[in-house]
Amino acid sequence: MLFTIFSLLSSEFIYASEPNTVTLYPVADSWIRDKAPSNNFGDKRILEVCNWKPEGDGGSTSNAYLMFYLAEIPHNVTIESANLTIYISNLDASLTGEVHYCPDSSWKEFEIDWKNAPNFIEDYISSIVLNESKEFYSFNVTETLNKAVDKELNKITFVITAKEIQNLRGFSIISKEGGLRTQIPKLEIIYSFAPKGEERPTSNNQTVTGNETHADKTYSPVITKSETQTQSTIKTTTPKEKITETANQPFLEGNYFSILFGKLDPITIFSVIAISGIIMIGLITKYIIRPKFSSNKLLQTKTKRVLNEPKSLEDHHCNDCGEGLRQLKFTNKNICPNCQKVYDRD
């Protein structure tokens, strides 16, 4: 019981130290293909991606569009980690997948096609070498999501492409309409309420900026590239759990008492201590005092019973004939069965 109480108290500390996490799923996803410029694939169970550029004419390109609502992310937060995770259901051969930022999220899932699809920024945010199917892969989009949160955007679009190759290769992604919930694309986010002015952690050396102008659903991006650009080759990266300090959940430091009671008001602390004391007294009474008292009382009862027990009649004999006396019912007398002489009972 005491362990349970202290566990409840310590939960105040546990919840204060846990990171703020949220997992978002696409509200819209589709893919477009240059060989079918007027076709919409918003209801398909997979998203096809390829970028086949053979020597000479020909080739084929398919890109996947994914849109996420950001309403579950509070304002004025720092994105500590953001990973776009996809499940590859089919892979023709080893190739590189890339994720790009699309500033225009006005497209509709069941209307988007190659002709009306919004432009995306050419420089990729993150890239991963895909070498196995039936696997999860995660793209790091932390920096881009931080910028979207700073601008207080209510939704964001990512575009997944394949690196240009000369052989006909591509890969298939499970869409939000297909597969198990664990297999559909997701945006896994860890954020904190860091005070303004603090330097944000940089997860990679890539930055993507653009001059956003909208006119009749057109976009003219200004593409810039950082001096260094690294490729991420890590599969299925899971963000490390870490303790983050938030405005409403301060990290508690100090001794164990402050960890347990630092967030509780004095009345609550007093109530918990009083209840703990009552429980302790009950346990001591039940398992220490009462057994000892019961043993003494039992011994005293047995002793009293022995002292008050009448002596056996076989110890009394008739003075004349020596026959053993018997008790007369309903009297305080004994009688000799041989000579019928009556005696007072001792």
C-alpha positions in Angstrom: 0.0 0.0 0.0 2.8 2.4 0.9 4.6 1.5 -2.2 1.5 2.4 -4.3 1.2 5.8 -2.6 4.8 6.7 -3.2 4.5 5.4 -6.8 1.6 7.8 -7.3 3.5 10.6 -5.9 6.6 9.9 -7.9 4.4 9.8 -11.1 4.3 13.6 -10.8 8.0 13.6 -11.5 7.8 10.9 -14.2 5.2 12.8 -16.2 7.2 16.0 -15.7 10.3 14.5 -17.2 8.7 12.6 -20.2 9.2 14.3 -23.6 6.2 15.7 -25.5 5.5 13.4 -28.4 2.9 13.3 -31.1 2.4 11.0 -34.1 0.6 12.4 -37.1 -0.9 10.4 -40.0 -1.6 11.8 -43.5 -4.9 13.5 -44.1 -4.2 13.2 -47.8 -1.8 11.2 -50.0 -1.5 10.4 -53.7 1.0 10.0 -56.4 1.4 11.5 -59.9 2.9 10.2 -63.1 4.2 12.0 -66.1 3.0 9.2 -68.4 -0.5 9.7 -67.2 -0.7 13.4 -66.6 -4.5 13.6 -66.2 -4.9 10.5 -64.0 -5.6 10.7 -60.3 -4.4 8.0 -57.9 -5.7 9.3 -54.6 -7.7 6.1 -53.9 -4.9 3.7 -54.4 -3.5 1.5 -51.7 0.1 2.2 -52.7 2.2 5.2 -53.7 4.4 4.6 -56.7 7.8 6.4 -56.9 10.3 6.1 -59.7 12.6 8.4 -61.7 13.8 6.5 -64.8 15.9 8.6 -67.1 17.5 6.4 -69.8 20.0 7.7 -72.4 18.1 9.5 -75.1 14.4 10.0 -75.1 11.9 8.3 -72.9 11.8 7.5 -69.3 9.2 7.8 -66.6 8.8 9.7 -63.3 6.4 9.2 -60.4 6.3 11.2 -57.2 4.3 10.7 -54.0 2.6 13.6 -52.2 1.7 13.4 -48.4 -0.1 16.1 -46.5 -0.2 16.3 -42.6 -2.3 18.6 -40.4 -0.2 20.3 -37.7 -3.0 21.3 -35.3 -1.8 18.9 -32.6 1.5 20.7 -32.3 1.3 23.7 -29.9 2.5 27.1 -30.9 5.9 28.4 -29.7 7.6 25.0 -29.4 10.9 23.7 -30.5 10.8 20.5 -32.6 13.5 18.3 -31.1 13.0 15.5 -33.6 10.7 14.8 -36.6 10.9 11.7 -38.7 8.8 10.9 -41.7 8.5 7.1 -41.7 7.3 5.0 -44.6 6.9 1.3 -45.3 8.3 0.0 -48.5 6.1 -2.8 -49.8 8.0 -3.4 -53.1 11.5 -2.4 -54.2 12.8 -3.2 -57.7 16.5 -2.8 -56.7 18.6 -0.7 -54.4 18.2 3.0 -55.0 18.0 6.3 -53.2 14.8 7.8 -52.0 14.5 11.6 -51.3 12.0 13.7 -49.5 11.3 17.3 -50.5 9.3 20.2 -49.0 6.3 21.5 -50.9 5.2 25.0 -49.8 1.7 24.6 -51.4 -0.7 22.4 -49.4 -3.9 23.5 -51.3 -4.0 20.3 -53.4 -6.9 17.8 -53.1 -6.3 14.0 -52.7 -8.8 13.0 -55.3 -8.0 15.8 -57.8 -4.2 16.0 -57.9 -2.5 14.8 -61.1 0.7 15.5 -63.0 -0.7 18.7 -64.6 -2.1 20.4 -61.5 0.4 19.2 -58.8 2.1 22.0 -56.9 5.8 22.5 -57.4 8.2 21.3 -54.7 11.6 22.6 -53.7 14.2 20.7 -55.8 16.8 20.4 -53.0 15.9 17.4 -50.9 15.5 17.6 -47.1 16.8 14.1 -46.5 17.7 11.0 -48.5 18.0 7.4 -47.7 19.4 4.4 -49.6 16.7 1.9 -49.9 18.0 -1.7 -50.3 15.3 -4.0 -48.9 11.6 -4.2 -49.3 9.1 -5.0 -46.5 11.0 -2.5 -44.3 10.4 0.8 -42.6 12.5 3.8 -43.6 12.6 7.2 -41.8 13.5 10.6 -43.3 14.7 13.3 -40.9 12.6 16.4 -41.5 13.2 18.2 -38.2 14.5 21.5 -39.6 11.7 21.9 -42.1 9.0 21.2 -39.5 10.6 23.7 -37.2 10.2 26.4 -39.9 6.6 25.4 -40.5 5.8 25.6 -36.8 7.5 29.1 -36.7 5.3 30.2 -39.5 2.3 28.7 -37.7 1.3 26.7 -40.7 -1.7 24.4 -40.1 -0.6 21.8 -42.6 2.5 20.7 -44.4 3.2 18.7 -47.6 6.2 16.4 -48.3 7.0 15.0 -51.7 8.9 11.7 -51.9 11.0 11.1 -55.1 13.6 8.7 -56.3 17.1 9.7 -57.4 17.5 9.8 -61.1 18.7 6.5 -62.6 19.1 5.0 -66.0 17.6 1.7 -65.3 13.8 1.2 -64.8 13.7 1.0 -61.0 11.2 2.3 -58.4 9.6 1.5 -55.2 6.1 1.3 -53.7 4.9 2.9 -50.4 1.9 1.7 -48.4 -0.6 4.6 -48.5 -3.1 5.6 -45.8 -5.7 3.5 -47.7 -3.7 0.3 -47.6 -2.2 -2.0 -45.1 -2.2 -2.0 -41.3 -2.2 1.2 -39.3 1.4 0.5 -38.3 2.4 0.4 -42.0 0.9 3.7 -43.3 3.1 6.8 -43.4 3.5 8.7 -40.2 5.2 11.8 -38.9 6.8 11.1 -35.5 7.5 14.3 -33.6 9.2 15.1 -30.3 8.9 18.8 -29.2 9.6 21.0 -26.1 8.5 24.3 -24.8 12.0 25.8 -24.9 12.2 29.5 -24.1 12.4 31.8 -27.0 15.9 32.9 -27.9 17.5 29.5 -27.2 19.4 27.9 -30.1 17.5 25.1 -31.7 19.3 21.8 -32.1 20.4 21.1 -35.7 19.9 17.5 -36.7 21.8 17.7 -40.0 23.7 20.1 -42.2 20.9 20.7 -44.7 18.7 23.8 -44.9 15.9 24.5 -47.3 14.5 28.0 -47.9 12.2 29.4 -50.4 10.5 32.5 -51.5 6.8 31.6 -51.2 4.6 33.4 -53.6 1.1 32.2 -54.6 -0.9 33.3 -57.6 -3.6 31.1 -59.0 -2.0 28.0 -57.4 1.4 28.7 -58.9 4.7 28.7 -57.1 8.1 30.0 -58.0 10.6 28.6 -55.6 14.0 30.1 -54.8 16.2 27.2 -54.2 19.3 27.5 -52.0 21.7 24.9 -50.8 24.0 24.8 -47.8 27.7 24.4 -48.4 27.7 20.9 -47.0 25.0 18.3 -47.6 25.1 14.8 -46.1 23.0 11.8 -46.9 21.4 9.8 -44.2 21.7 6.1 -44.6 20.0 5.0 -41.4 17.0 2.8 -41.7 14.1 3.0 -39.3 15.6 5.5 -36.9 13.8 5.9 -33.7 14.2 9.2 -31.8 15.9 8.8 -28.4 13.7 9.4 -25.4 15.1 12.4 -23.5 14.0 14.7 -20.7 12.8 18.0 -22.0 12.0 21.1 -19.9 8.6 22.6 -20.7 6.8 25.7 -19.5 4.0 23.8 -17.8 6.1 20.8 -16.8 9.3 22.0 -15.1 12.0 19.5 -14.6 12.4 18.8 -10.8 15.8 18.9 -9.4 17.1 18.4 -5.9 16.7 15.7 -3.3 14.2 12.8 -3.5 11.7 14.7 -1.3 11.5 17.6 -3.7 11.2 15.1 -6.6 8.2 13.5 -4.8 6.5 16.5 -3.4 7.9 19.5 -5.4 4.7 19.8 -7.5 2.1 19.1 -4.7 0.5 21.8 -2.5 0.9 21.6 1.4 -2.6 20.3 2.0 -2.1 17.4 -0.4 1.3 16.6 1.2 -0.3 16.7 4.7 -3.2 14.4 3.6 -0.9 11.9 2.1 1.4 11.8 5.2 -1.7 11.4 7.4 -3.1 8.6 5.4 0.3 6.9 5.3 0.5 7.2 9.1 -2.9 5.7 9.6 -2.0 2.8 7.3 1.2 2.3 9.1 -0.5 2.2 12.5 -3.0 -0.3 11.1 -0.3 -2.6 9.8 1.6 -2.4 13.1 -1.6 -3.2 15.1 -2.5 -6.1 12.8 0.8 -7.8 12.5 2.7 -6.9 15.7 0.5 -5.7 18.6 -2.6 -7.9 18.0 -0.8 -11.2 17.7 1.1 -10.6 20.9 -2.0 -9.5 22.8 -3.9 -12.5 21.5 -1.2 -14.9 22.7 -1.2 -13.4 26.3 -4.9 -13.4 26.5 -5.1 -17.1 25.4 -2.5 -18.1 28.0 -4.4 -16.2 30.8 -7.7 -17.8 29.8 -6.2 -21.3 29.9 -4.6 -20.7 33.3 -7.9 -19.3 34.7 -9.8 -22.3 33.3 -7.4 -24.7 35.0 -7.7 -22.9 38.4 -11.5 -22.8 38.3 -11.9 -26.4 37.1 -13.3 -28.6 39.9 -11.2 -31.4 41.2 -12.1 -34.8 39.9 -14.4 -36.8 42.1 -12.1 -39.7 41.9 -9.8 -37.8 44.3 -12.6 -37.9 47.0 -13.5 -41.2 48.8 -16.0 -42.2 51.5 -14.5 -42.0 55.0 -16.3 -45.2 56.0 -15.9 -47.6 53.1 -13.4 -45.9 50.9 -15.7 -45.9 47.9 -15.3 -43.1 45.4 -17.9 -40.4 45.7 -20.3 -39.3 43.0 -21.9 -35.9 42.4 -25.5 -35.4 43.3 -27.3 -33.6 40.4 -28.5 -30.1 41.0 -26.9 -29.9 44.5 -23.6 -29.0 46.0 -23.3 -32.5 47.5 -21.4 -35.7 46.8 -22.7 -39.2 47.7 -21.1 -42.6 48.4 -22.7 -45.1 46.1 -21.9 -47.9 48.5 -23.1 -46.7 51.9 -25.2 -43.7 50.6 -23.4 -41.3 52.9 -23.6 -37.7 51.7 -20.7 -35.3 51.9 -20.5 -31.5 51.3 -18.6 -30.7 48.1 -15.2 -29.0 48.7 
